Amino acid sequence: MKLVPLNDKVVLKQLEAEETTKSGIVLPGQAQEKPQQAEVVAVGPGGVVDGKEITMQVKAGDKVIYQKYAGTNVKLDGEEYIIVKESDIIAVVED
């Protein structure tokens, strides 16, 4: 199965949480804060949303940072995804 977002929606796959701190302390699963960093899996076509023309600024494969409580969590074929509006993405992470 494949998720195909509509309008200004973006499908994200959350990156793994850090399991150790910078000083080497191993964190149990409950103590790990969910990262707000994800990889873009699929991007909608954009179009007109609320009377404004939307041109998508991210593409599949981009690593992004999104707002903390944004989006809808979806589980498909054992994988977890987050579907957000493009406006909920606040930055693209460049290497």
CYANA upper distance limits for C-alpha pairs under 8 A (distance plus 0.5 A):
  1 MET  CA     76 LEU  CA      8.11
  1 MET  CA     77 ASP  CA      7.80
  3 LEU  CA     11 VAL  CA      8.02
  3 LEU  CA     42 ALA  CA      7.87
  4 VAL  CA     42 ALA  CA      7.17
  4 VAL  CA     43 VAL  CA      8.05
  4 VAL  CA     44 GLY  CA      7.50
  5 PRO  CA      9 LYS  CA      5.97
  5 PRO  CA     10 VAL  CA      6.66
  5 PRO  CA     11 VAL  CA      7.22
  5 PRO  CA     42 ALA  CA      7.36
  5 PRO  CA     43 VAL  CA      6.63
  5 PRO  CA     44 GLY  CA      5.19
  5 PRO  CA     45 PRO  CA      8.49
  5 PRO  CA     83 ILE  CA      8.42
  6 LEU  CA     44 GLY  CA      5.32
  6 LEU  CA     45 PRO  CA      7.15
  6 LEU  CA     46 GLY  CA      8.13
  7 ASN  CA     44 GLY  CA      5.74
  7 ASN  CA     45 PRO  CA      6.07
  7 ASN  CA     46 GLY  CA      5.12
  7 ASN  CA     47 GLY  CA      6.46
  7 ASN  CA     48 VAL  CA      8.16
  7 ASN  CA     49 VAL  CA      7.80
  8 ASP  CA     43 VAL  CA      8.22
  8 ASP  CA     44 GLY  CA      6.04
  8 ASP  CA     45 PRO  CA      7.24
  8 ASP  CA     46 GLY  CA      5.13
  8 ASP  CA     47 GLY  CA      7.73
  8 ASP  CA     49 VAL  CA      7.93
  8 ASP  CA     54 ILE  CA      7.40
  8 ASP  CA     56 MET  CA      7.57
  8 ASP  CA     85 LYS  CA      6.19
  8 ASP  CA     86 GLU  CA      6.24
  9 LYS  CA     43 VAL  CA      6.94
  9 LYS  CA     44 GLY  CA      5.83
  9 LYS  CA     46 GLY  CA      8.27
  9 LYS  CA     83 ILE  CA      7.05
  9 LYS  CA     84 VAL  CA      6.06
  9 LYS  CA     85 LYS  CA      4.98
  9 LYS  CA     86 GLU  CA      6.31
 10 VAL  CA     40 VAL  CA      7.55
 10 VAL  CA     41 VAL  CA      8.18
 10 VAL  CA     42 ALA  CA      6.43
 10 VAL  CA     43 VAL  CA      5.13
 10 VAL  CA     44 GLY  CA      6.55
 10 VAL  CA     83 ILE  CA      6.12
 10 VAL  CA     84 VAL  CA      5.89
 10 VAL  CA     85 LYS  CA      6.55
 10 VAL  CA     86 GLU  CA      6.56
 11 VAL  CA     40 VAL  CA      6.55
 11 VAL  CA     41 VAL  CA      5.92
 11 VAL  CA     42 ALA  CA      5.59
 11 VAL  CA     43 VAL  CA      6.89
 11 VAL  CA     81 TYR  CA      7.08
 11 VAL  CA     82 ILE  CA      6.31
 11 VAL  CA     83 ILE  CA      5.07
 11 VAL  CA     84 VAL  CA      7.11
 12 LEU  CA     38 ALA  CA      6.36
 12 LEU  CA     39 GLU  CA      6.03
 12 LEU  CA     40 VAL  CA      5.13
 12 LEU  CA     41 VAL  CA      5.92
 12 LEU  CA     42 ALA  CA      7.78
 12 LEU  CA     81 TYR  CA      6.12
 12 LEU  CA     82 ILE  CA      5.57
 12 LEU  CA     83 ILE  CA      6.66
 12 LEU  CA     84 VAL  CA      8.11
 13 LYS  CA     38 ALA  CA      5.89
 13 LYS  CA     39 GLU  CA      5.78
 13 LYS  CA     40 VAL  CA      7.00
 13 LYS  CA     41 VAL  CA      7.02
 13 LYS  CA     80 GLU  CA      7.34
 13 LYS  CA     81 TYR  CA      5.43
 13 LYS  CA     82 ILE  CA      6.87
 14 GLN  CA     35 PRO  CA      7.86
 14 GLN  CA     36 GLN  CA      7.96
 14 GLN  CA     37 GLN  CA      6.77
 14 GLN  CA     38 ALA  CA      4.69
 14 GLN  CA     39 GLU  CA      6.90
 14 GLN  CA     80 GLU  CA      8.41
 14 GLN  CA     81 TYR  CA      7.44
 14 GLN  CA     82 ILE  CA      7.92
 15 LEU  CA     35 PRO  CA      7.44
 15 LEU  CA     37 GLN  CA      6.49
 15 LEU  CA     38 ALA  CA      5.47
 15 LEU  CA     39 GLU  CA      7.30
 16 GLU  CA     35 PRO  CA      7.85
 17 ALA  CA     32 GLN  CA      7.10
 17 ALA  CA     33 GLU  CA      7.47
 17 ALA  CA     34 LYS  CA      6.47
 17 ALA  CA     35 PRO  CA      6.27
 18 GLU  CA     32 GLN  CA      7.58
 19 GLU  CA     26 VAL  CA      6.35
 19 GLU  CA     27 LEU  CA      5.89
 19 GLU  CA     28 PRO  CA      7.88
 19 GLU  CA     29 GLY  CA      8.37
 19 GLU  CA     32 GLN  CA      7.49
 20 THR  CA     24 GLY  CA      6.05
 20 THR  CA     25 ILE  CA      5.75
 20 THR  CA     26 VAL  CA      4.81
 20 THR  CA     27 LEU  CA      6.11
 21 THR  CA     25 ILE  CA      5.73
 21 THR  CA     26 VAL  CA      7.12
 21 THR  CA     27 LEU  CA      7.88
 27 LEU  CA     31 ALA  CA      6.47
 27 LEU  CA     32 GLN  CA      6.70
 28 PRO  CA     32 GLN  CA      7.10
 36 GLN  CA     65 ILE  CA      5.99
 36 GLN  CA     66 TYR  CA      6.12
 36 GLN  CA     67 GLN  CA      7.40
 36 GLN  CA     68 LYS  CA      6.68
 37 GLN  CA     63 LYS  CA      7.50
 37 GLN  CA     64 VAL  CA      6.13
 37 GLN  CA     65 ILE  CA      4.97
 37 GLN  CA     66 TYR  CA      7.03
 38 ALA  CA     63 LYS  CA      6.17
 38 ALA  CA     64 VAL  CA      5.97
 38 ALA  CA     65 ILE  CA      6.90
 38 ALA  CA     66 TYR  CA      8.18
 39 GLU  CA     60 ALA  CA      8.19
 39 GLU  CA     61 GLY  CA      6.52
 39 GLU  CA     62 ASP  CA      6.22
 39 GLU  CA     63 LYS  CA      4.95
 39 GLU  CA     64 VAL  CA      6.69
 40 VAL  CA     58 VAL  CA      8.25
 40 VAL  CA     59 LYS  CA      7.19
 40 VAL  CA     60 ALA  CA      5.36
 40 VAL  CA     61 GLY  CA      5.77
 40 VAL  CA     62 ASP  CA      5.86
 40 VAL  CA     63 LYS  CA      6.80
 40 VAL  CA     64 VAL  CA      7.69
 41 VAL  CA     60 ALA  CA      5.56
 41 VAL  CA     61 GLY  CA      6.83
 42 ALA  CA     59 LYS  CA      7.76
 42 ALA  CA     60 ALA  CA      5.82
 43 VAL  CA     56 MET  CA      8.18
 43 VAL  CA     58 VAL  CA      7.89
 43 VAL  CA     59 LYS  CA      6.78
 43 VAL  CA     60 ALA  CA      7.06
 44 GLY  CA     56 MET  CA      8.20
 45 PRO  CA     55 THR  CA      8.45
 45 PRO  CA     56 MET  CA      7.62
 46 GLY  CA     53 GLU  CA      8.20
 46 GLY  CA     54 ILE  CA      5.56
 46 GLY  CA     55 THR  CA      5.94
 46 GLY  CA     56 MET  CA      6.16
 47 GLY  CA     53 GLU  CA      6.13
 47 GLY  CA     54 ILE  CA      5.67
 47 GLY  CA     55 THR  CA      7.37
 48 VAL  CA     52 LYS  CA      5.77
 48 VAL  CA     53 GLU  CA      4.96
 48 VAL  CA     54 ILE  CA      6.32
 49 VAL  CA     53 GLU  CA      6.99
 49 VAL  CA     54 ILE  CA      7.17
 56 MET  CA     86 GLU  CA      7.81
 58 VAL  CA     62 ASP  CA      7.16
 58 VAL  CA     92 VAL  CA      8.33
 62 ASP  CA     92 VAL  CA      7.37
 62 ASP  CA     93 VAL  CA      8.01
 63 LYS  CA     92 VAL  CA      6.41
 63 LYS  CA     93 VAL  CA      5.85
 63 LYS  CA     94 GLU  CA      7.95
 64 VAL  CA     89 ILE  CA      7.28
 64 VAL  CA     90 ILE  CA      8.04
 64 VAL  CA     91 ALA  CA      6.11
 64 VAL  CA     92 VAL  CA      4.82
 64 VAL  CA     93 VAL  CA      5.90
 65 ILE  CA     89 ILE  CA      6.49
 65 ILE  CA     90 ILE  CA      6.32
 65 ILE  CA     91 ALA  CA      5.73
 65 ILE  CA     92 VAL  CA      6.88
 65 ILE  CA     93 VAL  CA      7.67
 66 TYR  CA     70 ALA  CA      7.70
 66 TYR  CA     88 ASP  CA      6.22
 66 TYR  CA     89 ILE  CA      4.72
 66 TYR  CA     90 ILE  CA      5.88
 66 TYR  CA     91 ALA  CA      7.59
 67 GLN  CA     88 ASP  CA      6.11
 67 GLN  CA     89 ILE  CA      6.88
 67 GLN  CA     90 ILE  CA      7.19
 70 ALA  CA     84 VAL  CA      6.82
 70 ALA  CA     88 ASP  CA      6.81
 71 GLY  CA     82 ILE  CA      6.45
 71 GLY  CA     83 ILE  CA      5.71
 71 GLY  CA     84 VAL  CA      4.72
 71 GLY  CA     85 LYS  CA      7.63
 71 GLY  CA     88 ASP  CA      8.34
 72 THR  CA     82 ILE  CA      5.94
 72 THR  CA     83 ILE  CA      5.70
 72 THR  CA     84 VAL  CA      7.13
 73 ASN  CA     80 GLU  CA      7.51
 73 ASN  CA     81 TYR  CA      6.31
 73 ASN  CA     82 ILE  CA      5.05
 73 ASN  CA     83 ILE  CA      7.04
 74 VAL  CA     80 GLU  CA      6.26
 74 VAL  CA     81 TYR  CA      5.65
 74 VAL  CA     82 ILE  CA      6.52
 74 VAL  CA     83 ILE  CA      7.91
 75 LYS  CA     79 GLU  CA      6.03
 75 LYS  CA     80 GLU  CA      4.93
 75 LYS  CA     81 TYR  CA      6.66
 76 LEU  CA     80 GLU  CA      6.97
 76 LEU  CA     81 TYR  CA      8.19
 84 VAL  CA     88 ASP  CA      6.77
 84 VAL  CA     89 ILE  CA      8.22
 85 LYS  CA     89 ILE  CA      7.88
